[in-house]
Amino acid sequence: MNKILTLYDIEFKRVKKIYFSILGLLIISNLLWFIYSLYSVSKEVQAMLNIRGGIDLLKSKEAYMIINNGGIIYSLYSLSLVFMTVALIWCLYYTLLIWYKDFSSRTKVAYTLFTLPYNKFNIFLSKLITILSFIYGVLATQHLLWILEAIIIKGFTGINLSEIIHIINYNNSINYIFMGISIYPLEVFLNYVIDPILAVIVLFTGVIIHKSFDKIGGFIGLSYVVVIILIYILLSATSMIFTDELLKVHILYYIAIAVLSLIISYRLLNKRIHV
């Protein structure tokens, strides 16, 4: 475990400045959009009542009606979801880069990682922990921002968290782009806790397959990832809301793919791969 944590520390230090910059941009983008949205509500109340005022207008019944109508809340949620998605895309990009830079750079760090006399699967685990810490950091930051925004909205208008969640879920149910991304405990757990682990493991395995076979590794690695994604989509398409039966199927699929990917990665890292 100490070796894995040491490798994790090396990996994290290599990119921490970029990662914290991504988190900073995520926070700033959310706060600016939130402030602008509340400002828009206050301006709309001013126009309705034909009076001048400031932030206190958010406590009026007119502001409550505007926000409770759902448009403001859903625009806050949907755009902040886009901000979070952009940050997660960077994490996925780095999921590939974290391996390819070691294979292509020929740096001292890369040679050290792959020539030390220990189980090379430790490299896999350290990189996995690094990427997951990045992903969970983004998810945690965004969810904390959502909670903060909900608390502020409730403080001004009295709209509680359950009402806000209902507004978001209702709009998700009629919105083609975000259909299926509902705020229910089971979906949140699967989408934000389990899915990132499986996604990173599968991408890692695809990269390792690519670098383990000289001529056809890229094709095999890409095919492996694509097939797993297609099967996942096929399973998910059976229902937009999880039933007990579908949940069991997903859990079995997650376990099978995770075990298969870990076995493939372990064997290739210790038997075939080299820098």
FENSUL-V424658 format. One record per residue. N is the residue number from 0. RES is the residue in one small letter. OMEGA is omega in degrees with one decimal (NA if undefined). BURIAL is 1 if it has 24 or more other ideal C-beta (glycine too) atoms within 12 Angstrom, else 0. Layout:
n = [N | N]
res = [RES | RES]
omega = [OMEGA | OMEGA]
burial = [BURIAL | BURIAL]
This chain:
n = [0 | 1 | 2 | 3 | 4 | 5 | 6 | 7 | 8 | 9 | 10 | 11 | 12 | 13 | 14 | 15 | 16 | 17 | 18 | 19 | 20 | 21 | 22 | 23 | 24 | 25 | 26 | 27 | 28 | 29 | 30 | 31 | 32 | 33 | 34 | 35 | 36 | 37 | 38 | 39 | 40 | 41 | 42 | 43 | 44 | 45 | 46 | 47 | 48 | 49 | 50 | 51 | 52 | 53 | 54 | 55 | 56 | 57 | 58 | 59 | 60 | 61 | 62 | 63 | 64 | 65 | 66 | 67 | 68 | 69 | 70 | 71 | 72 | 73 | 74 | 75 | 76 | 77 | 78 | 79 | 80 | 81 | 82 | 83 | 84 | 85 | 86 | 87 | 88 | 89 | 90 | 91 | 92 | 93 | 94 | 95 | 96 | 97 | 98 | 99 | 100 | 101 | 102 | 103 | 104 | 105 | 106 | 107 | 108 | 109 | 110 | 111 | 112 | 113 | 114 | 115 | 116 | 117 | 118 | 119 | 120 | 121 | 122 | 123 | 124 | 125 | 126 | 127 | 128 | 129 | 130 | 131 | 132 | 133 | 134 | 135 | 136 | 137 | 138 | 139 | 140 | 141 | 142 | 143 | 144 | 145 | 146 | 147 | 148 | 149 | 150 | 151 | 152 | 153 | 154 | 155 | 156 | 157 | 158 | 159 | 160 | 161 | 162 | 163 | 164 | 165 | 166 | 167 | 168 | 169 | 170 | 171 | 172 | 173 | 174 | 175 | 176 | 177 | 178 | 179 | 180 | 181 | 182 | 183 | 184 | 185 | 186 | 187 | 188 | 189 | 190 | 191 | 192 | 193 | 194 | 195 | 196 | 197 | 198 | 199 | 200 | 201 | 202 | 203 | 204 | 205 | 206 | 207 | 208 | 209 | 210 | 211 | 212 | 213 | 214 | 215 | 216 | 217 | 218 | 219 | 220 | 221 | 222 | 223 | 224 | 225 | 226 | 227 | 228 | 229 | 230 | 231 | 232 | 233 | 234 | 235 | 236 | 237 | 238 | 239 | 240 | 241 | 242 | 243 | 244 | 245 | 246 | 247 | 248 | 249 | 250 | 251 | 252 | 253 | 254 | 255 | 256 | 257 | 258 | 259 | 260 | 261 | 262 | 263 | 264 | 265 | 266 | 267 | 268 | 269 | 270 | 271 | 272 | 273 | 274]
res = [m | n | k | i | l | t | l | y | d | i | e | f | k | r | v | k | k | i | y | f | s | i | l | g | l | l | i | i | s | n | l | l | w | f | i | y | s | l | y | s | v | s | k | e | v | q | a | m | l | n | i | r | g | g | i | d | l | l | k | s | k | e | a | y | m | i | i | n | n | g | g | i | i | y | s | l | y | s | l | s | l | v | f | m | t | v | a | l | i | w | c | l | y | y | t | l | l | i | w | y | k | d | f | s | s | r | t | k | v | a | y | t | l | f | t | l | p | y | n | k | f | n | i | f | l | s | k | l | i | t | i | l | s | f | i | y | g | v | l | a | t | q | h | l | l | w | i | l | e | a | i | i | i | k | g | f | t | g | i | n | l | s | e | i | i | h | i | i | n | y | n | n | s | i | n | y | i | f | m | g | i | s | i | y | p | l | e | v | f | l | n | y | v | i | d | p | i | l | a | v | i | v | l | f | t | g | v | i | i | h | k | s | f | d | k | i | g | g | f | i | g | l | s | y | v | v | v | i | i | l | i | y | i | l | l | s | a | t | s | m | i | f | t | d | e | l | l | k | v | h | i | l | y | y | i | a | i | a | v | l | s | l | i | i | s | y | r | l | l | n | k | r | i | h | v]
omega = [179.4 | 178.7 | 179.8 | 179.9 | 176.8 | 177.4 | 177.2 | 179.8 | 177.9 | -178.7 | -176.5 | -178.1 | -177.9 | -172.9 | -172.7 | -178.9 | 178.3 | -177.6 | -179.9 | 174.0 | 176.9 | 178.3 | 179.3 | 178.2 | 177.9 | -179.8 | -178.3 | -179.6 | 179.1 | -176.6 | 179.3 | 179.7 | 179.0 | 179.3 | 179.3 | -179.3 | 178.0 | 177.0 | 179.2 | 178.2 | -179.6 | 178.2 | 178.9 | 177.2 | 177.0 | -179.5 | -179.4 | -175.6 | -178.3 | 177.3 | 175.2 | -179.2 | -178.8 | -174.9 | 179.5 | 179.5 | 178.9 | 178.8 | -178.2 | 179.1 | 177.1 | 177.7 | 178.0 | -178.8 | -179.1 | -177.2 | -179.2 | 176.4 | 171.4 | -175.3 | -178.8 | -177.9 | -177.4 | 176.5 | 175.2 | -177.6 | -173.2 | -179.4 | 177.0 | 175.0 | 175.9 | 177.6 | -179.4 | -179.7 | 177.7 | 177.9 | 179.2 | 176.0 | 175.8 | 178.8 | 178.4 | 175.3 | -179.8 | 174.6 | 176.5 | -176.2 | -176.1 | 175.4 | -172.8 | 179.4 | 176.2 | -178.2 | -172.5 | -172.6 | -176.1 | -179.4 | 178.1 | 179.5 | -178.8 | 179.4 | 179.8 | -178.2 | -171.9 | -179.6 | 178.0 | -175.9 | 173.8 | -179.9 | -177.1 | 176.0 | 174.3 | 177.1 | 177.6 | -176.6 | -179.3 | 178.2 | 177.1 | 178.9 | 179.9 | -177.8 | 179.8 | 176.9 | 176.0 | -177.4 | -179.5 | 175.5 | 177.3 | -179.0 | -179.9 | 179.3 | -178.8 | -179.9 | 175.0 | 176.9 | 176.9 | 179.2 | 178.7 | 179.4 | 178.6 | 179.1 | -179.8 | 178.7 | 178.5 | 179.8 | -179.0 | -168.7 | -176.6 | 177.3 | -175.1 | -174.3 | -178.9 | 177.2 | 179.6 | 179.2 | 178.7 | 178.9 | -178.3 | -179.7 | 179.4 | -179.6 | 175.8 | -177.0 | -179.7 | -179.3 | -175.0 | -174.8 | -175.3 | -178.5 | 179.1 | 178.8 | -176.5 | -177.6 | 173.4 | -173.7 | -177.0 | 179.6 | 178.1 | -178.9 | -179.1 | -175.2 | -171.6 | -179.7 | -174.7 | -176.5 | 178.8 | 179.6 | -179.0 | -178.2 | -178.2 | 179.2 | -179.1 | 178.6 | 176.3 | -178.6 | 177.2 | 178.6 | -178.7 | 175.6 | 179.7 | -174.7 | -178.8 | -178.0 | -168.3 | -170.3 | -174.3 | -177.5 | 179.9 | 179.9 | -179.1 | -179.5 | 179.0 | 179.0 | 179.6 | -179.0 | -177.4 | -179.5 | 179.4 | 178.5 | -179.0 | 178.0 | 178.6 | 178.8 | 179.4 | 178.3 | -177.7 | -175.9 | -179.1 | 178.1 | 177.1 | 177.4 | -173.1 | 168.4 | -179.8 | -178.2 | 179.9 | 178.1 | 178.2 | 179.1 | 179.6 | -178.6 | 178.2 | 179.2 | 178.3 | -177.9 | -178.2 | -178.3 | 179.2 | -179.8 | 179.7 | -178.1 | 179.9 | 178.7 | 179.2 | -178.5 | -179.7 | -177.0 | -178.1 | 179.6 | -175.7 | -175.5 | -169.7 | -167.0 | 178.1 | 178.0 | NA]
burial = [0 | 0 | 0 | 0 | 0 | 0 | 1 | 1 | 0 | 1 | 1 | 1 | 0 | 1 | 1 | 0 | 0 | 0 | 1 | 0 | 0 | 1 | 1 | 0 | 0 | 1 | 1 | 0 | 1 | 1 | 1 | 0 | 1 | 1 | 0 | 0 | 1 | 1 | 0 | 0 | 1 | 1 | 0 | 1 | 1 | 0 | 0 | 0 | 0 | 0 | 0 | 0 | 0 | 0 | 0 | 0 | 1 | 1 | 1 | 1 | 0 | 1 | 1 | 1 | 0 | 1 | 1 | 1 | 0 | 1 | 0 | 1 | 1 | 1 | 1 | 1 | 1 | 1 | 1 | 1 | 1 | 0 | 1 | 1 | 1 | 0 | 1 | 1 | 0 | 1 | 1 | 1 | 0 | 1 | 1 | 1 | 1 | 1 | 1 | 1 | 0 | 1 | 1 | 0 | 0 | 0 | 0 | 0 | 0 | 1 | 0 | 0 | 1 | 1 | 0 | 0 | 0 | 0 | 0 | 1 | 1 | 1 | 1 | 1 | 1 | 1 | 1 | 1 | 1 | 1 | 1 | 1 | 1 | 1 | 1 | 1 | 1 | 1 | 1 | 0 | 1 | 1 | 1 | 0 | 1 | 1 | 0 | 0 | 1 | 1 | 0 | 1 | 1 | 0 | 0 | 1 | 1 | 0 | 1 | 0 | 0 | 0 | 0 | 1 | 1 | 0 | 1 | 1 | 1 | 0 | 1 | 1 | 0 | 0 | 0 | 0 | 0 | 1 | 0 | 1 | 1 | 1 | 1 | 0 | 0 | 0 | 1 | 0 | 0 | 1 | 1 | 1 | 0 | 1 | 1 | 1 | 1 | 1 | 1 | 1 | 1 | 1 | 1 | 1 | 1 | 1 | 1 | 1 | 1 | 1 | 1 | 1 | 0 | 0 | 0 | 0 | 0 | 0 | 0 | 1 | 1 | 0 | 0 | 1 | 1 | 0 | 0 | 1 | 0 | 0 | 0 | 1 | 0 | 0 | 1 | 1 | 0 | 0 | 0 | 0 | 0 | 1 | 0 | 0 | 0 | 0 | 0 | 0 | 0 | 1 | 0 | 0 | 1 | 1 | 0 | 0 | 1 | 1 | 0 | 0 | 1 | 1 | 0 | 1 | 1 | 1 | 0 | 1 | 1 | 0 | 0 | 0 | 1 | 0 | 1]
